[in-house]
């Protein structure tokens, strides 16, 4: 009997599926120039530091603003007179005293605050800027 020849194929090899079509090229991207940031001034950096969660950043920001005698920092500094951290309050008192007269009206408004710590610190700074309040003359019992 004549033997029939089978086509040679491997038992384990299956025919591979056709390769996927090539992906379309991505759309051309316009080259953007990197946004150029202007460097922050020391005042801007110090004002940002006042908003930090870390007390030592707030302290350093207050000291910097006081050394710069930055009038526009009076509002944020007065807001920190009641800070929970004592070093921050001390730095704020020092900074406001260095700024001087421009801080007086904001400090006087703080005297009406419900926060006794802020009130006491505002009074201390006012005493340093304006001098202590003169006391009323004492009445003596003699005529």
Contact map, one row per residue, 1 for C-alpha under 8 A:
11100000000000000000000000000000000000000000000000000000000000000000000000000000000000000000000000000000000000000000000000000000000000000000000
11110000000000000000000000000000000000000000000000000000000000000000000000000000000000000000000000000000000000000000000000000000000000000000000
11111000000000000000000000000000000000000000000000000000000000000000000000000000000000000000000000000000000000000000000000000000000000000000000
01111100000000000000000000000000000000000000000000000000000000000000000000000000000000000000000000000000000000000000000000000000000000000000000
00111110000000000000000000000000000000000000000000000000000000000000000000000000000000000000000000000000000000000000000000000000000000000000000
00011111000000000000000000000000000000000000000000000000000000000000000000000000000000000000000000000000000000000000000000000000000000000000000
00001111100000000000000000000000000000000000000000000000000000000000000000000000000000000000000000000000000000000000000000000000000000000000000
00000111110000000000000000000000000000000000000000000000000000000000000000000000000000000000000000000000000000000000000000000000000000000000000
00000011111010000000000000000000000000000000000000000000000000000000000000000000000000000000000000000000000000000000000000000000000000000000000
00000001111111000000000000000000000000000000000000000000000000000000000000000000000000000000000000000000000000000000000000000000000000000000000
00000000111111000000000000000000000000000000000000000000000000000000000000000000000000000000000000000000000000000000000000000000000000000000000
00000000011111000000000000000000000000000000000000000000000000000000000000000000000000000000000000000000000000000000000000000000000000000000000
00000000111111100000000000000000000000000000000000000000000000000000000000000000000000000000000000000000000000000000000000000000000000000000000
00000000011111110000000000000000000000000000000000000000000000000000000000000000000000000000000000000000000000000000000000000000000000000000000
00000000000011111000000000000000000000000000000000000000000000000000000000000000000000000000000000000000000000000000000000000000000000000000000
00000000000001111100000000000000000000000000000000000000000000000000000000000000000000000000000000000000000000000000000000000000000000000000000
00000000000000111110000000000000000000000000000000000000000000000000000000000000000000000000000000000000000000000000000000000000000000000000000
00000000000000011111000000000000000000000000000000000000000000000000000000000000000000000000000000000000000000000000000000000000000000000000000
00000000000000001111100000000000000000000000000000000000000000000000000000000000000000000000000000000000000000000000000000000000000000000000000
00000000000000000111110000000000000000000000000000000000000000000000000000000000000000000000000000000000000000000000000000000000000000000000000
00000000000000000011111000000000000000000000000000000000000000000000000000000000000000000000000000000000000000000000000000000000000000000000000
00000000000000000001111100000000000000000000000000000000000000000000000000000000000000000000000000000000000000000000000000000000000000000000000
00000000000000000000111110000000000000000000000000000000000000000000000000000000000000000000000000000000000000000000000000000000000000000000000
00000000000000000000011111000000000000000000000000000000000000000000000000000000000000000000000000000000000000000000000000000000000000000000000
00000000000000000000001111100000000000000000000000000000000000000000000000000000000000000000000000000000000000000000000000000000000000000000000
00000000000000000000000111110000000000000000000000000000000000000000000000000000000000000000000000000000000000000000000000000000000000000000000
00000000000000000000000011111000000000000000000000000000000000000000000000000000000000000000000000000000000000000000000000000000000000000000000
00000000000000000000000001111100000000000000000000000000000000000000000000000000000000000000000000000000000000000000000000000000000000000000000
00000000000000000000000000111110000000000000000000000000000000000000000000000000000000000000000000000000000000000000000000000000000000000000000
00000000000000000000000000011111000000000000000000000000000000000000000000000000000000000000000000000000000000000000000000000000000000000000000
00000000000000000000000000001111100000000000000000000000000000000000000000000000000000000000000000000000000000000000000000000000000000000000000
00000000000000000000000000000111110000000000000000000000000000000000000000000000000000000000000000000000000000000000000000000000000000000000000
00000000000000000000000000000011111000000000000000000000000000000000000000000000000000000000000000000000000000000000000000000000000000000000000
00000000000000000000000000000001111100000000000000000000000000000000000000000000000000000000000000000000000000000000000000000000000000000000000
00000000000000000000000000000000111110000000000000000000000000000000000000000000000000000000000000000000000000000000000000000000000000000000000
00000000000000000000000000000000011111000000000000000000000000000000000000000000000000000000000000000000000000000000000000000000000000000000000
00000000000000000000000000000000001111100000000000000000000000000000000000000000000000000000000000000000000000000000000000000000000000000000000
00000000000000000000000000000000000111110000000000000000000000000000000000000000000000000000000000000000000000000000000000000000000000000000000
00000000000000000000000000000000000011111000000000000000000000000000000000000000000000000000000000000000000000000000000000000000000000000000000
00000000000000000000000000000000000001111111100000000000000000000000000000000000000000000000000000000000000000000000000000000000000000000000000
00000000000000000000000000000000000000111111100000000000000000000000000000000000000000000000000000000000000000000000000000000000000000000000000
00000000000000000000000000000000000000011111110000000000000000010000000000000000000000000000000000000000000000000000000000000000000000000000000
00000000000000000000000000000000000000011111111000000000000000011001010000000000000000000000000000000000000000000000000000000000000000000000000
00000000000000000000000000000000000000011111111100000000000000000000000000000000000000000000000000000000000000000000000000000000000000000000000
00000000000000000000000000000000000000011111111110000000000010000000000000000000000000000000000000000000000000000000000000000000000000000000000
00000000000000000000000000000000000000000111111111000000000111011000000000000000000000000000000000000000000000000000000000000000000000000000000
00000000000000000000000000000000000000000011111111100000000010001000000010010000000000000000000000000000000000000000000000000000000000000000000
00000000000000000000000000000000000000000001111111110000000010000000000000000000000000000000000000000000000000000000000000000000000000000000000
00000000000000000000000000000000000000000000111111110000110110000000000000000000000000000000000000000000000000000000000000000000000000000000000
00000000000000000000000000000000000000000000011111110000111011000000000000011000000000000000000000000000000000000000000000000000000000000000000
00000000000000000000000000000000000000000000001111111000010000000000000000000000000000000000000000000000000000000000000000000000000000000000000
00000000000000000000000000000000000000000000000111111110110000000000000000000000000000000000000000000000000000000000000000000000000000000000000
00000000000000000000000000000000000000000000000000111110110000000000000000000000000000000000000000000000000000000000000000000000000000000000000
00000000000000000000000000000000000000000000000000011111110000000000000000000000000000000000000000000000000000000000000000000000000000000000000
00000000000000000000000000000000000000000000000000011111111000000000000000000000000010110000000000000000000000000000000000000000000000000000000
00000000000000000000000000000000000000000000000000000111111100000000000000000000000000010000000000000000000000000000000000000000000000000000000
00000000000000000000000000000000000000000000000011011111111110000000000000000000000000000000000000000000000000000000000000000000000000000000000
00000000000000000000000000000000000000000000000011111111111111000000000000000000000000010000000000000000000000000000000000000000000000000000000
00000000000000000000000000000000000000000000000001000011111111100000000000000000000000111011000000000000000000000000000000000000000000000000000
00000000000000000000000000000000000000000000010010000001111111110000000000000000000000000010000000000000000000000000000000000000000000000000000
00000000000000000000000000000000000000000000111111000000111111111000000000000000000000000000000000000000000000000000000000000000000000000000000
00000000000000000000000000000000000000000000010001000000011111111100000000001000000000010011001000000000000000000000000000000000000000000000000
00000000000000000000000000000000000000000000000000000000001111111110000000000000000000000011011000000000000000000000000000000000000000000000000
00000000000000000000000000000000000000000110010000000000000111111111000000000000000000000000001000000000000000000000000000000000000000000000000
00000000000000000000000000000000000000000010011000000000000011111111110010000000000000000000001000000000000000000000000000000000000000000000000
00000000000000000000000000000000000000000000000000000000000001111111110000000000000000000001011111100000000000000000000000000000000000000000000
00000000000000000000000000000000000000000000000000000000000000111111110000000000000000000000001001000000000000000000000000000000000000000000000
00000000000000000000000000000000000000000010000000000000000000011111110000000000000000000000000000000000000000000000000000000000000000000000000
00000000000000000000000000000000000000000000000000000000000000001111111000000000000000000000001001100000000000000000000000000000000000000000000
00000000000000000000000000000000000000000010000000000000000000001111111111000000000000000000000000100000000000000000000000000000000000000000000
00000000000000000000000000000000000000000000000000000000000000000000111111000000000000000000000000100110000000000000000000000000000000000000000
00000000000000000000000000000000000000000000000000000000000000000000011111100000000000000000000000000000000000000000000000000000000000000000000
00000000000000000000000000000000000000000000001000000000000000001000011111111000000000000000000000000000000000000000000000000000000000000000000
00000000000000000000000000000000000000000000000000000000000000000000011111111100000000000000000100100110010000000000000000000000000000000000000
00000000000000000000000000000000000000000000000000000000000000000000000111111110000000000000000000000000010000000000000000000000000000000000000
00000000000000000000000000000000000000000000001001000000000000000000000011111111000000000000000000000000000000000000000000000000000000000000000
00000000000000000000000000000000000000000000000001000000000001000000000011111111100000000001001100000000000000000000000000000000000000000000000
00000000000000000000000000000000000000000000000000000000000000000000000001111111100000000001000100000000011001000000000001000000000000000000000
00000000000000000000000000000000000000000000000000000000000000000000000000111111110000000000000000000000000000000000000000000000000000000000000
00000000000000000000000000000000000000000000000000000000000000000000000000011111111000011001000000000000000000000000010000000000000000000000000
00000000000000000000000000000000000000000000000000000000000000000000000000001111111000001001100000000000000000000000110011000000000000000000000
00000000000000000000000000000000000000000000000000000000000000000000000000000011111100001000000000000000000000000010110010000000000000000000000
00000000000000000000000000000000000000000000000000000000000000000000000000000001111111011000000000000000000000000000010000000000000000000000000
00000000000000000000000000000000000000000000000000000000000000000000000000000000011111001000000000000000000000000000000000000000000000000000000
00000000000000000000000000000000000000000000000000000010000000000000000000000000001111111000000000000000000000000000000000000000000000000000000
00000000000000000000000000000000000000000000000000000000000000000000000000000000001111111100000000000000000000000000000000000000000000000000000
00000000000000000000000000000000000000000000000000000010001000000000000000000000000011111110000000000000000000000000000000000000000000000000000
00000000000000000000000000000000000000000000000000000011011001000000000000000001001011111111000000000000000000000000000000000000000000000000000
00000000000000000000000000000000000000000000000000000000001000000000000000000001111111111111100000000000000000000000000010000000000000000000000
00000000000000000000000000000000000000000000000000000000000000000000000000000000000001111111110000000000000000000000000000000000000000000000000
00000000000000000000000000000000000000000000000000000000001101100000000000000000000000111111111000000000000000000000000000000000000000000000000
00000000000000000000000000000000000000000000000000000000001001100100000000001101100000011111111100000000000000000000000000000000000000000000000
00000000000000000000000000000000000000000000000000000000000000000000000000000000100000001111111110000000000000000000000011011000000000000000000
00000000000000000000000000000000000000000000000000000000000000100100000000000000000000000111111111000000000000000000000000001000000000000000000
00000000000000000000000000000000000000000000000000000000000001111110100000001000000000000011111111100000000000000000000000000000000000000000000
00000000000000000000000000000000000000000000000000000000000000000100000001001100000000000001111111110010000000000000000000001000000000000000000
00000000000000000000000000000000000000000000000000000000000000000100000000000000000000000000111111110000000000000000000000001101100000000000000
00000000000000000000000000000000000000000000000000000000000000000110100000000000000000000000011111110000000000000000000000000000000000000000000
00000000000000000000000000000000000000000000000000000000000000000100111001000000000000000000001111111110000000000000000000000000000000000000000
00000000000000000000000000000000000000000000000000000000000000000000000000000000000000000000000111111111000000000000000000000000100000000000000
00000000000000000000000000000000000000000000000000000000000000000000000000000000000000000000000000111111000000000000000000000000100000000000000
00000000000000000000000000000000000000000000000000000000000000000000001001000000000000000000000000111111100000000000000000000000000000000000000
00000000000000000000000000000000000000000000000000000000000000000000001001000000000000000000000100111111111000000000000000000000000000000000000
00000000000000000000000000000000000000000000000000000000000000000000000000000000000000000000000000011111111100000000000000000100100000000000000
00000000000000000000000000000000000000000000000000000000000000000000000000000000000000000000000000000111111110000000000000000000000000000000000
00000000000000000000000000000000000000000000000000000000000000000000000001100100000000000000000000000011111111000000000000000000000000000000000
00000000000000000000000000000000000000000000000000000000000000000000000000000100000000000000000000000011111111100000000001101100000000000000000
00000000000000000000000000000000000000000000000000000000000000000000000000000000000000000000000000000001111111110000000001000100000000000000000
00000000000000000000000000000000000000000000000000000000000000000000000000000000000000000000000000000000111111111000000000000000000000000000000
00000000000000000000000000000000000000000000000000000000000000000000000000000100000000000000000000000000011111111000011001000000000000000000000
00000000000000000000000000000000000000000000000000000000000000000000000000000000000000000000000000000000001111111000011101100000000000000000000
00000000000000000000000000000000000000000000000000000000000000000000000000000000000000000000000000000000000111111100001000000000000000000000000
00000000000000000000000000000000000000000000000000000000000000000000000000000000000000000000000000000000000011111111011000000000000000000000000
00000000000000000000000000000000000000000000000000000000000000000000000000000000000000000000000000000000000000011111001000000000000000000000000
00000000000000000000000000000000000000000000000000000000000000000000000000000000010000000000000000000000000000001111111000000000000000000000000
00000000000000000000000000000000000000000000000000000000000000000000000000000000000000000000000000000000000000001111111100000000000000000000000
00000000000000000000000000000000000000000000000000000000000000000000000000000000110000000000000000000000000000000011111110000000000000000000000
00000000000000000000000000000000000000000000000000000000000000000000000000000001111000000000000000000000000001101011111111000000000000000000000
00000000000000000000000000000000000000000000000000000000000000000000000000000000000000000000000000000000000001111111111111100000000000000000000
00000000000000000000000000000000000000000000000000000000000000000000000000000000000000000000000000000000000000100001111111110000000000000000000
00000000000000000000000000000000000000000000000000000000000000000000000000000000110000001000100000000000000000000000111111111000000000000000000
00000000000000000000000000000000000000000000000000000000000000000000000000000100100000000000100000000000001101100000011111111100000000000000000
00000000000000000000000000000000000000000000000000000000000000000000000000000000000000000000000000000000001000100000001111111110000000000000000
00000000000000000000000000000000000000000000000000000000000000000000000000000000000000000000100000000000000000000000000111111111000000000000000
00000000000000000000000000000000000000000000000000000000000000000000000000000000000000000000110110000000001000000000000011111111100000000000000
00000000000000000000000000000000000000000000000000000000000000000000000000000000000000000000000010000001001100000000000001111111111100000000000
00000000000000000000000000000000000000000000000000000000000000000000000000000000000000000000000000000000000000000000000000111111111110000000000
00000000000000000000000000000000000000000000000000000000000000000000000000000000000000000000000010000000000000000000000000011111111100000000000
00000000000000000000000000000000000000000000000000000000000000000000000000000000000000000000000010011001000000000000000000001111111000000000000
00000000000000000000000000000000000000000000000000000000000000000000000000000000000000000000000000000000000000000000000000000111111100000000000
00000000000000000000000000000000000000000000000000000000000000000000000000000000000000000000000000000000000000000000000000000111111110000000000
00000000000000000000000000000000000000000000000000000000000000000000000000000000000000000000000000000000000000000000000000000111011111000000000
00000000000000000000000000000000000000000000000000000000000000000000000000000000000000000000000000000000000000000000000000000010001111100000000
00000000000000000000000000000000000000000000000000000000000000000000000000000000000000000000000000000000000000000000000000000000000111110000000
00000000000000000000000000000000000000000000000000000000000000000000000000000000000000000000000000000000000000000000000000000000000011111000000
00000000000000000000000000000000000000000000000000000000000000000000000000000000000000000000000000000000000000000000000000000000000001111100000
00000000000000000000000000000000000000000000000000000000000000000000000000000000000000000000000000000000000000000000000000000000000000111110000
00000000000000000000000000000000000000000000000000000000000000000000000000000000000000000000000000000000000000000000000000000000000000011111000
00000000000000000000000000000000000000000000000000000000000000000000000000000000000000000000000000000000000000000000000000000000000000001111100
00000000000000000000000000000000000000000000000000000000000000000000000000000000000000000000000000000000000000000000000000000000000000000111111
00000000000000000000000000000000000000000000000000000000000000000000000000000000000000000000000000000000000000000000000000000000000000000011111
00000000000000000000000000000000000000000000000000000000000000000000000000000000000000000000000000000000000000000000000000000000000000000001111
00000000000000000000000000000000000000000000000000000000000000000000000000000000000000000000000000000000000000000000000000000000000000000001111
